[in-house]
Amino acid sequence: MKYLVMLAFAAILLSLGSALFFMMKGGQDKDPAKSGSMVKALAMRVGFSILLFICILVSWKLGWIQPTGIAAGQ
């Protein structure tokens, strides 16, 4: 599970970096194709983030991961 989370974070950072690249490269031009690439990269980042959150919640419900830290009310 730890490796899946690390892979998901890497995918999130990679898509965020590619969106930055498309924004910096296409900032002078008003080409819709370049702007569409940036939007796609940001949409993928949001999708990866939501997928990671859902995977963590499902893993917790199935008992694959356990919360750690201070118990509530102490």
PDB file of N, CA, C and O in Angstrom:
ATOM      1  N   MET A   1       0.817  -1.186   0.000  1.00  0.00           N
ATOM      2  CA  MET A   1       0.000   0.000   0.000  1.00  0.00           C
ATOM      3  C   MET A   1       0.867   1.258   0.000  1.00  0.00           C
ATOM      4  O   MET A   1       0.526   2.267  -0.616  1.00  0.00           O
ATOM      5  N   LYS A   2       1.986   1.173   0.700  1.00  0.00           N
ATOM      6  CA  LYS A   2       2.878   2.320   0.778  1.00  0.00           C
ATOM      7  C   LYS A   2       3.392   2.705  -0.608  1.00  0.00           C
ATOM      8  O   LYS A   2       3.520   3.886  -0.931  1.00  0.00           O
ATOM      9  N   TYR A   3       3.685   1.686  -1.419  1.00  0.00           N
ATOM     10  CA  TYR A   3       4.213   1.964  -2.755  1.00  0.00           C
ATOM     11  C   TYR A   3       3.143   2.539  -3.683  1.00  0.00           C
ATOM     12  O   TYR A   3       3.445   3.352  -4.556  1.00  0.00           O
ATOM     13  N   LEU A   4       1.898   2.117  -3.493  1.00  0.00           N
ATOM     14  CA  LEU A   4       0.801   2.667  -4.276  1.00  0.00           C
ATOM     15  C   LEU A   4       0.608   4.149  -3.970  1.00  0.00           C
ATOM     16  O   LEU A   4       0.377   4.948  -4.877  1.00  0.00           O
ATOM     17  N   VAL A   5       0.699   4.510  -2.712  1.00  0.00           N
ATOM     18  CA  VAL A   5       0.561   5.915  -2.316  1.00  0.00           C
ATOM     19  C   VAL A   5       1.726   6.738  -2.875  1.00  0.00           C
ATOM     20  O   VAL A   5       1.522   7.850  -3.361  1.00  0.00           O
ATOM     21  N   MET A   6       2.926   6.204  -2.808  1.00  0.00           N
ATOM     22  CA  MET A   6       4.081   6.927  -3.357  1.00  0.00           C
ATOM     23  C   MET A   6       3.948   7.098  -4.867  1.00  0.00           C
ATOM     24  O   MET A   6       4.287   8.151  -5.406  1.00  0.00           O
ATOM     25  N   LEU A   7       3.459   6.073  -5.543  1.00  0.00           N
ATOM     26  CA  LEU A   7       3.255   6.155  -6.987  1.00  0.00           C
ATOM     27  C   LEU A   7       2.185   7.187  -7.327  1.00  0.00           C
ATOM     28  O   LEU A   7       2.325   7.936  -8.294  1.00  0.00           O
ATOM     29  N   ALA A   8       1.124   7.226  -6.539  1.00  0.00           N
ATOM     30  CA  ALA A   8       0.059   8.202  -6.778  1.00  0.00           C
ATOM     31  C   ALA A   8       0.567   9.626  -6.554  1.00  0.00           C
ATOM     32  O   ALA A   8       0.250  10.522  -7.336  1.00  0.00           O
ATOM     33  N   PHE A   9       1.351   9.846  -5.498  1.00  0.00           N
ATOM     34  CA  PHE A   9       1.920  11.171  -5.280  1.00  0.00           C
ATOM     35  C   PHE A   9       2.856  11.568  -6.410  1.00  0.00           C
ATOM     36  O   PHE A   9       2.873  12.730  -6.818  1.00  0.00           O
ATOM     37  N   ALA A  10       3.631  10.625  -6.920  1.00  0.00           N
ATOM     38  CA  ALA A  10       4.523  10.910  -8.046  1.00  0.00           C
ATOM     39  C   ALA A  10       3.708  11.289  -9.283  1.00  0.00           C
ATOM     40  O   ALA A  10       4.085  12.207 -10.011  1.00  0.00           O
ATOM     41  N   ALA A  11       2.599  10.593  -9.528  1.00  0.00           N
ATOM     42  CA  ALA A  11       1.747  10.911 -10.677  1.00  0.00           C
ATOM     43  C   ALA A  11       1.123  12.294 -10.519  1.00  0.00           C
ATOM     44  O   ALA A  11       1.011  13.041 -11.491  1.00  0.00           O
ATOM     45  N   ILE A  12       0.719  12.635  -9.305  1.00  0.00           N
ATOM     46  CA  ILE A  12       0.142  13.958  -9.046  1.00  0.00           C
ATOM     47  C   ILE A  12       1.174  15.045  -9.314  1.00  0.00           C
ATOM     48  O   ILE A  12       0.874  16.041  -9.972  1.00  0.00           O
ATOM     49  N   LEU A  13       2.386  14.855  -8.807  1.00  0.00           N
ATOM     50  CA  LEU A  13       3.428  15.857  -9.020  1.00  0.00           C
ATOM     51  C   LEU A  13       3.842  15.942 -10.487  1.00  0.00           C
ATOM     52  O   LEU A  13       4.120  17.033 -10.986  1.00  0.00           O
ATOM     53  N   LEU A  14       3.886  14.822 -11.172  1.00  0.00           N
ATOM     54  CA  LEU A  14       4.243  14.812 -12.583  1.00  0.00           C
ATOM     55  C   LEU A  14       3.200  15.557 -13.420  1.00  0.00           C
ATOM     56  O   LEU A  14       3.561  16.340 -14.299  1.00  0.00           O
ATOM     57  N   SER A  15       1.943  15.327 -13.160  1.00  0.00           N
ATOM     58  CA  SER A  15       0.908  16.029 -13.923  1.00  0.00           C
ATOM     59  C   SER A  15       0.889  17.517 -13.586  1.00  0.00           C
ATOM     60  O   SER A  15       0.610  18.343 -14.455  1.00  0.00           O
ATOM     61  N   LEU A  16       1.178  17.865 -12.347  1.00  0.00           N
ATOM     62  CA  LEU A  16       1.270  19.273 -11.971  1.00  0.00           C
ATOM     63  C   LEU A  16       2.452  19.940 -12.665  1.00  0.00           C
ATOM     64  O   LEU A  16       2.349  21.076 -13.128  1.00  0.00           O
ATOM     65  N   GLY A  17       3.573  19.228 -12.734  1.00  0.00           N
ATOM     66  CA  GLY A  17       4.744  19.757 -13.445  1.00  0.00           C
ATOM     67  C   GLY A  17       4.499  19.910 -14.931  1.00  0.00           C
ATOM     68  O   GLY A  17       4.947  20.884 -15.534  1.00  0.00           O
ATOM     69  N   SER A  18       3.794  18.963 -15.531  1.00  0.00           N
ATOM     70  CA  SER A  18       3.513  19.083 -16.968  1.00  0.00           C
ATOM     71  C   SER A  18       2.551  20.244 -17.228  1.00  0.00           C
ATOM     72  O   SER A  18       2.666  20.914 -18.254  1.00  0.00           O
ATOM     73  N   ALA A  19       1.611  20.491 -16.326  1.00  0.00           N
ATOM     74  CA  ALA A  19       0.722  21.643 -16.476  1.00  0.00           C
ATOM     75  C   ALA A  19       1.514  22.941 -16.389  1.00  0.00           C
ATOM     76  O   ALA A  19       1.252  23.884 -17.136  1.00  0.00           O
ATOM     77  N   LEU A  20       2.480  22.988 -15.479  1.00  0.00           N
ATOM     78  CA  LEU A  20       3.341  24.169 -15.377  1.00  0.00           C
ATOM     79  C   LEU A  20       4.141  24.357 -16.663  1.00  0.00           C
ATOM     80  O   LEU A  20       4.283  25.478 -17.152  1.00  0.00           O
ATOM     81  N   PHE A  21       4.659  23.269 -17.207  1.00  0.00           N
ATOM     82  CA  PHE A  21       5.417  23.342 -18.460  1.00  0.00           C
ATOM     83  C   PHE A  21       4.552  23.885 -19.591  1.00  0.00           C
ATOM     84  O   PHE A  21       4.979  24.773 -20.329  1.00  0.00           O
ATOM     85  N   PHE A  22       3.327  23.351 -19.733  1.00  0.00           N
ATOM     86  CA  PHE A  22       2.438  23.827 -20.796  1.00  0.00           C
ATOM     87  C   PHE A  22       2.042  25.277 -20.580  1.00  0.00           C
ATOM     88  O   PHE A  22       1.883  26.026 -21.544  1.00  0.00           O
ATOM     89  N   MET A  23       1.881  25.683 -19.321  1.00  0.00           N
ATOM     90  CA  MET A  23       1.525  27.066 -19.043  1.00  0.00           C
ATOM     91  C   MET A  23       2.672  27.998 -19.396  1.00  0.00           C
ATOM     92  O   MET A  23       2.450  29.051 -19.994  1.00  0.00           O
ATOM     93  N   MET A  24       3.896  27.628 -19.034  1.00  0.00           N
ATOM     94  CA  MET A  24       5.044  28.488 -19.317  1.00  0.00           C
ATOM     95  C   MET A  24       5.363  28.522 -20.807  1.00  0.00           C
ATOM     96  O   MET A  24       5.739  29.567 -21.338  1.00  0.00           O
ATOM     97  N   LYS A  25       5.218  27.405 -21.473  1.00  0.00           N
ATOM     98  CA  LYS A  25       5.537  27.342 -22.897  1.00  0.00           C
ATOM     99  C   LYS A  25       4.469  28.026 -23.739  1.00  0.00           C
ATOM    100  O   LYS A  25       4.793  28.675 -24.733  1.00  0.00           O
ATOM    101  N   GLY A  26       3.217  27.892 -23.364  1.00  0.00           N
ATOM    102  CA  GLY A  26       2.128  28.443 -24.156  1.00  0.00           C
ATOM    103  C   GLY A  26       1.594  29.750 -23.625  1.00  0.00           C
ATOM    104  O   GLY A  26       0.504  30.169 -24.016  1.00  0.00           O
ATOM    105  N   GLY A  27       2.328  30.410 -22.746  1.00  0.00           N
ATOM    106  CA  GLY A  27       1.841  31.637 -22.146  1.00  0.00           C
ATOM    107  C   GLY A  27       1.752  32.794 -23.121  1.00  0.00           C
ATOM    108  O   GLY A  27       0.868  33.640 -22.981  1.00  0.00           O
ATOM    109  N   GLN A  28       2.644  32.862 -24.112  1.00  0.00           N
ATOM    110  CA  GLN A  28       2.662  33.966 -25.062  1.00  0.00           C
ATOM    111  C   GLN A  28       1.638  33.761 -26.170  1.00  0.00           C
ATOM    112  O   GLN A  28       1.032  34.719 -26.652  1.00  0.00           O
ATOM    113  N   ASP A  29       1.451  32.521 -26.566  1.00  0.00           N
ATOM    114  CA  ASP A  29       0.511  32.213 -27.645  1.00  0.00           C
ATOM    115  C   ASP A  29      -0.879  32.028 -27.066  1.00  0.00           C
ATOM    116  O   ASP A  29      -1.041  31.609 -25.920  1.00  0.00           O
ATOM    117  N   LYS A  30      -1.860  32.342 -27.861  1.00  0.00           N
ATOM    118  CA  LYS A  30      -3.245  32.096 -27.451  1.00  0.00           C
ATOM    119  C   LYS A  30      -3.778  30.872 -28.195  1.00  0.00           C
ATOM    120  O   LYS A  30      -4.943  30.825 -28.591  1.00  0.00           O
ATOM    121  N   ASP A  31      -2.910  29.895 -28.374  1.00  0.00           N
ATOM    122  CA  ASP A  31      -3.268  28.673 -29.089  1.00  0.00           C
ATOM    123  C   ASP A  31      -4.133  27.789 -28.196  1.00  0.00           C
ATOM    124  O   ASP A  31      -3.694  27.399 -27.114  1.00  0.00           O
ATOM    125  N   PRO A  32      -5.359  27.462 -28.628  1.00  0.00           N
ATOM    126  CA  PRO A  32      -6.227  26.641 -27.782  1.00  0.00           C
ATOM    127  C   PRO A  32      -5.698  25.227 -27.555  1.00  0.00           C
ATOM    128  O   PRO A  32      -6.018  24.605 -26.541  1.00  0.00           O
ATOM    129  N   ALA A  33      -4.898  24.713 -28.482  1.00  0.00           N
ATOM    130  CA  ALA A  33      -4.358  23.357 -28.312  1.00  0.00           C
ATOM    131  C   ALA A  33      -3.405  23.303 -27.127  1.00  0.00           C
ATOM    132  O   ALA A  33      -3.415  22.330 -26.373  1.00  0.00           O
ATOM    133  N   LYS A  34      -2.589  24.324 -26.955  1.00  0.00           N
ATOM    134  CA  LYS A  34      -1.660  24.346 -25.825  1.00  0.00           C
ATOM    135  C   LYS A  34      -2.407  24.574 -24.519  1.00  0.00           C
ATOM    136  O   LYS A  34      -2.065  23.990 -23.490  1.00  0.00           O
ATOM    137  N   SER A  35      -3.410  25.408 -24.562  1.00  0.00           N
ATOM    138  CA  SER A  35      -4.208  25.649 -23.367  1.00  0.00           C
ATOM    139  C   SER A  35      -4.976  24.380 -22.984  1.00  0.00           C
ATOM    140  O   SER A  35      -5.148  24.083 -21.802  1.00  0.00           O
ATOM    141  N   GLY A  36      -5.430  23.643 -23.988  1.00  0.00           N
ATOM    142  CA  GLY A  36      -6.125  22.395 -23.726  1.00  0.00           C
ATOM    143  C   GLY A  36      -5.215  21.372 -23.065  1.00  0.00           C
ATOM    144  O   GLY A  36      -5.667  20.575 -22.243  1.00  0.00           O
ATOM    145  N   SER A  37      -3.928  21.391 -23.422  1.00  0.00           N
ATOM    146  CA  SER A  37      -2.976  20.468 -22.805  1.00  0.00           C
ATOM    147  C   SER A  37      -2.809  20.773 -21.324  1.00  0.00           C
ATOM    148  O   SER A  37      -2.721  19.864 -20.499  1.00  0.00           O
ATOM    149  N   MET A  38      -2.767  22.055 -20.995  1.00  0.00           N
ATOM    150  CA  MET A  38      -2.626  22.444 -19.596  1.00  0.00           C
ATOM    151  C   MET A  38      -3.870  22.030 -18.805  1.00  0.00           C
ATOM    152  O   MET A  38      -3.760  21.528 -17.686  1.00  0.00           O
ATOM    153  N   VAL A  39      -5.027  22.239 -19.377  1.00  0.00           N
ATOM    154  CA  VAL A  39      -6.277  21.875 -18.707  1.00  0.00           C
ATOM    155  C   VAL A  39      -6.351  20.362 -18.505  1.00  0.00           C
ATOM    156  O   VAL A  39      -6.792  19.891 -17.457  1.00  0.00           O
ATOM    157  N   LYS A  40      -5.917  19.600 -19.519  1.00  0.00           N
ATOM    158  CA  LYS A  40      -5.912  18.134 -19.389  1.00  0.00           C
ATOM    159  C   LYS A  40      -4.985  17.687 -18.258  1.00  0.00           C
ATOM    160  O   LYS A  40      -5.333  16.805 -17.473  1.00  0.00           O
ATOM    161  N   ALA A  41      -3.802  18.303 -18.182  1.00  0.00           N
ATOM    162  CA  ALA A  41      -2.852  17.926 -17.138  1.00  0.00           C
ATOM    163  C   ALA A  41      -3.406  18.254 -15.758  1.00  0.00           C
ATOM    164  O   ALA A  41      -3.244  17.466 -14.827  1.00  0.00           O
ATOM    165  N   LEU A  42      -4.054  19.400 -15.614  1.00  0.00           N
ATOM    166  CA  LEU A  42      -4.635  19.753 -14.322  1.00  0.00           C
ATOM    167  C   LEU A  42      -5.825  18.853 -13.980  1.00  0.00           C
ATOM    168  O   LEU A  42      -6.024  18.506 -12.816  1.00  0.00           O
ATOM    169  N   ALA A  43      -6.607  18.480 -14.976  1.00  0.00           N
ATOM    170  CA  ALA A  43      -7.726  17.567 -14.743  1.00  0.00           C
ATOM    171  C   ALA A  43      -7.214  16.192 -14.312  1.00  0.00           C
ATOM    172  O   ALA A  43      -7.815  15.547 -13.452  1.00  0.00           O
ATOM    173  N   MET A  44      -6.118  15.746 -14.902  1.00  0.00           N
ATOM    174  CA  MET A  44      -5.526  14.472 -14.492  1.00  0.00           C
ATOM    175  C   MET A  44      -5.030  14.550 -13.052  1.00  0.00           C
ATOM    176  O   MET A  44      -5.157  13.583 -12.300  1.00  0.00           O
ATOM    177  N   ARG A  45      -4.466  15.693 -12.661  1.00  0.00           N
ATOM    178  CA  ARG A  45      -3.995  15.858 -11.288  1.00  0.00           C
ATOM    179  C   ARG A  45      -5.149  15.751 -10.305  1.00  0.00           C
ATOM    180  O   ARG A  45      -5.035  15.093  -9.271  1.00  0.00           O
ATOM    181  N   VAL A  46      -6.248  16.393 -10.629  1.00  0.00           N
ATOM    182  CA  VAL A  46      -7.424  16.319  -9.761  1.00  0.00           C
ATOM    183  C   VAL A  46      -7.952  14.886  -9.703  1.00  0.00           C
ATOM    184  O   VAL A  46      -8.329  14.399  -8.637  1.00  0.00           O
ATOM    185  N   GLY A  47      -7.974  14.222 -10.846  1.00  0.00           N
ATOM    186  CA  GLY A  47      -8.432  12.832 -10.886  1.00  0.00           C
ATOM    187  C   GLY A  47      -7.547  11.914 -10.063  1.00  0.00           C
ATOM    188  O   GLY A  47      -8.050  11.053  -9.342  1.00  0.00           O
ATOM    189  N   PHE A  48      -6.215  12.087 -10.163  1.00  0.00           N
ATOM    190  CA  PHE A  48      -5.295  11.278  -9.368  1.00  0.00           C
ATOM    191  C   PHE A  48      -5.490  11.537  -7.876  1.00  0.00           C
ATOM    192  O   PHE A  48      -5.438  10.606  -7.072  1.00  0.00           O
ATOM    193  N   SER A  49      -5.714  12.795  -7.504  1.00  0.00           N
ATOM    194  CA  SER A  49      -5.918  13.129  -6.094  1.00  0.00           C
ATOM    195  C   SER A  49      -7.186  12.488  -5.541  1.00  0.00           C
ATOM    196  O   SER A  49      -7.185  11.948  -4.435  1.00  0.00           O
ATOM    197  N   ILE A  50      -8.260  12.549  -6.313  1.00  0.00           N
ATOM    198  CA  ILE A  50      -9.516  11.940  -5.875  1.00  0.00           C
ATOM    199  C   ILE A  50      -9.368  10.426  -5.781  1.00  0.00           C
ATOM    200  O   ILE A  50      -9.841   9.811  -4.825  1.00  0.00           O
ATOM    201  N   LEU A  51      -8.714   9.826  -6.769  1.00  0.00           N
ATOM    202  CA  LEU A  51      -8.495   8.382  -6.759  1.00  0.00           C
ATOM    203  C   LEU A  51      -7.664   7.950  -5.554  1.00  0.00           C
ATOM    204  O   LEU A  51      -7.959   6.932  -4.928  1.00  0.00           O
ATOM    205  N   LEU A  52      -6.627   8.721  -5.228  1.00  0.00           N
ATOM    206  CA  LEU A  52      -5.809   8.412  -4.059  1.00  0.00           C
ATOM    207  C   LEU A  52      -6.635   8.485  -2.782  1.00  0.00           C
ATOM    208  O   LEU A  52      -6.530   7.609  -1.923  1.00  0.00           O
ATOM    209  N   PHE A  53      -7.450   9.517  -2.652  1.00  0.00           N
ATOM    210  CA  PHE A  53      -8.294   9.670  -1.469  1.00  0.00           C
ATOM    211  C   PHE A  53      -9.264   8.505  -1.331  1.00  0.00           C
ATOM    212  O   PHE A  53      -9.444   7.975  -0.235  1.00  0.00           O
ATOM    213  N   ILE A  54      -9.886   8.106  -2.428  1.00  0.00           N
ATOM    214  CA  ILE A  54     -10.831   6.986  -2.397  1.00  0.00           C
ATOM    215  C   ILE A  54     -10.109   5.688  -2.041  1.00  0.00           C
ATOM    216  O   ILE A  54     -10.622   4.885  -1.262  1.00  0.00           O
ATOM    217  N   CYS A  55      -8.922   5.484  -2.607  1.00  0.00           N
ATOM    218  CA  CYS A  55      -8.161   4.264  -2.284  1.00  0.00           C
ATOM    219  C   CYS A  55      -7.788   4.203  -0.808  1.00  0.00           C
ATOM    220  O   CYS A  55      -7.824   3.130  -0.205  1.00  0.00           O
ATOM    221  N   ILE A  56      -7.435   5.325  -0.229  1.00  0.00           N
ATOM    222  CA  ILE A  56      -7.091   5.357   1.193  1.00  0.00           C
ATOM    223  C   ILE A  56      -8.325   5.062   2.044  1.00  0.00           C
ATOM    224  O   ILE A  56      -8.237   4.316   3.020  1.00  0.00           O
ATOM    225  N   LEU A  57      -9.464   5.634   1.688  1.00  0.00           N
ATOM    226  CA  LEU A  57     -10.687   5.365   2.447  1.00  0.00           C
ATOM    227  C   LEU A  57     -11.113   3.901   2.341  1.00  0.00           C
ATOM    228  O   LEU A  57     -11.501   3.297   3.341  1.00  0.00           O
ATOM    229  N   VAL A  58     -11.046   3.331   1.147  1.00  0.00           N
ATOM    230  CA  VAL A  58     -11.421   1.933   0.964  1.00  0.00           C
ATOM    231  C   VAL A  58     -10.460   1.022   1.724  1.00  0.00           C
ATOM    232  O   VAL A  58     -10.887   0.051   2.349  1.00  0.00           O
ATOM    233  N   SER A  59      -9.172   1.329   1.673  1.00  0.00           N
ATOM    234  CA  SER A  59      -8.184   0.521   2.394  1.00  0.00           C
ATOM    235  C   SER A  59      -8.427   0.566   3.899  1.00  0.00           C
ATOM    236  O   SER A  59      -8.265  -0.445   4.583  1.00  0.00           O
ATOM    237  N   TRP A  60      -8.808   1.712   4.411  1.00  0.00           N
ATOM    238  CA  TRP A  60      -9.097   1.841   5.835  1.00  0.00           C
ATOM    239  C   TRP A  60     -10.346   1.032   6.196  1.00  0.00           C
ATOM    240  O   TRP A  60     -10.369   0.347   7.218  1.00  0.00           O
ATOM    241  N   LYS A  61     -11.388   1.111   5.351  1.00  0.00           N
ATOM    242  CA  LYS A  61     -12.616   0.370   5.625  1.00  0.00           C
ATOM    243  C   LYS A  61     -12.392  -1.141   5.575  1.00  0.00           C
ATOM    244  O   LYS A  61     -12.996  -1.877   6.355  1.00  0.00           O
ATOM    245  N   LEU A  62     -11.527  -1.614   4.666  1.00  0.00           N
ATOM    246  CA  LEU A  62     -11.251  -3.038   4.546  1.00  0.00           C
ATOM    247  C   LEU A  62     -10.252  -3.544   5.583  1.00  0.00           C
ATOM    248  O   LEU A  62     -10.024  -4.748   5.693  1.00  0.00           O
ATOM    249  N   GLY A  63      -9.651  -2.618   6.348  1.00  0.00           N
ATOM    250  CA  GLY A  63      -8.721  -3.005   7.395  1.00  0.00           C
ATOM    251  C   GLY A  63      -7.293  -3.212   6.918  1.00  0.00           C
ATOM    252  O   GLY A  63      -6.468  -3.743   7.663  1.00  0.00           O
ATOM    253  N   TRP A  64      -6.983  -2.804   5.693  1.00  0.00           N
ATOM    254  CA  TRP A  64      -5.620  -2.957   5.175  1.00  0.00           C
ATOM    255  C   TRP A  64      -4.661  -1.966   5.815  1.00  0.00           C
ATOM    256  O   TRP A  64      -3.469  -2.246   5.942  1.00  0.00           O
ATOM    257  N   ILE A  65      -5.174  -0.806   6.217  1.00  0.00           N
ATOM    258  CA  ILE A  65      -4.356   0.196   6.906  1.00  0.00           C
ATOM    259  C   ILE A  65      -5.076   0.581   8.184  1.00  0.00           C
ATOM    260  O   ILE A  65      -6.303   0.532   8.261  1.00  0.00           O
ATOM    261  N   GLN A  66      -4.299   0.966   9.185  1.00  0.00           N
ATOM    262  CA  GLN A  66      -4.858   1.364  10.470  1.00  0.00           C
ATOM    263  C   GLN A  66      -4.412   2.797  10.783  1.00  0.00           C
ATOM    264  O   GLN A  66      -3.263   3.155  10.522  1.00  0.00           O
ATOM    265  N   PRO A  67      -5.295   3.605  11.331  1.00  0.00           N
ATOM    266  CA  PRO A  67      -4.896   4.945  11.720  1.00  0.00           C
ATOM    267  C   PRO A  67      -3.924   4.894  12.891  1.00  0.00           C
ATOM    268  O   PRO A  67      -4.000   3.990  13.723  1.00  0.00           O
ATOM    269  N   THR A  68      -3.039   5.832  12.959  1.00  0.00           N
ATOM    270  CA  THR A  68      -2.093   5.915  14.068  1.00  0.00           C
ATOM    271  C   THR A  68      -2.190   7.308  14.677  1.00  0.00           C
ATOM    272  O   THR A  68      -2.810   8.209  14.112  1.00  0.00           O
ATOM    273  N   GLY A  69      -1.576   7.464  15.821  1.00  0.00           N
ATOM    274  CA  GLY A  69      -1.566   8.780  16.442  1.00  0.00           C
ATOM    275  C   GLY A  69      -2.326   8.781  17.750  1.00  0.00           C
ATOM    276  O   GLY A  69      -2.569   7.733  18.350  1.00  0.00           O
ATOM    277  N   ILE A  70      -2.692   9.957  18.176  1.00  0.00           N
ATOM    278  CA  ILE A  70      -3.386  10.120  19.447  1.00  0.00           C
ATOM    279  C   ILE A  70      -4.844   9.769  19.275  1.00  0.00           C
ATOM    280  O   ILE A  70      -5.483  10.211  18.320  1.00  0.00           O
ATOM    281  N   ALA A  71      -5.375   8.981  20.188  1.00  0.00           N
ATOM    282  CA  ALA A  71      -6.789   8.599  20.137  1.00  0.00           C
ATOM    283  C   ALA A  71      -7.654   9.819  20.449  1.00  0.00           C
ATOM    284  O   ALA A  71      -7.240  10.710  21.190  1.00  0.00           O
ATOM    285  N   ALA A  72      -8.838   9.850  19.886  1.00  0.00           N
ATOM    286  CA  ALA A  72      -9.745  10.962  20.088  1.00  0.00           C
ATOM    287  C   ALA A  72     -10.176  11.050  21.552  1.00  0.00           C
ATOM    288  O   ALA A  72     -10.460  10.033  22.185  1.00  0.00           O
ATOM    289  N   GLY A  73     -10.223  12.261  22.078  1.00  0.00           N
ATOM    290  CA  GLY A  73     -10.674  12.481  23.441  1.00  0.00           C
ATOM    291  C   GLY A  73      -9.571  12.393  24.486  1.00  0.00           C
ATOM    292  O   GLY A  73      -9.864  12.413  25.681  1.00  0.00           O
ATOM    293  N   GLN A  74      -8.337  12.299  24.080  1.00  0.00           N
ATOM    294  CA  GLN A  74      -7.251  12.234  25.070  1.00  0.00           C
ATOM    295  C   GLN A  74      -6.388  13.442  25.011  1.00  0.00           C
ATOM    296  O   GLN A  74      -5.428  13.553  25.774  1.00  0.00           O
TER     297      GLN A  74
END
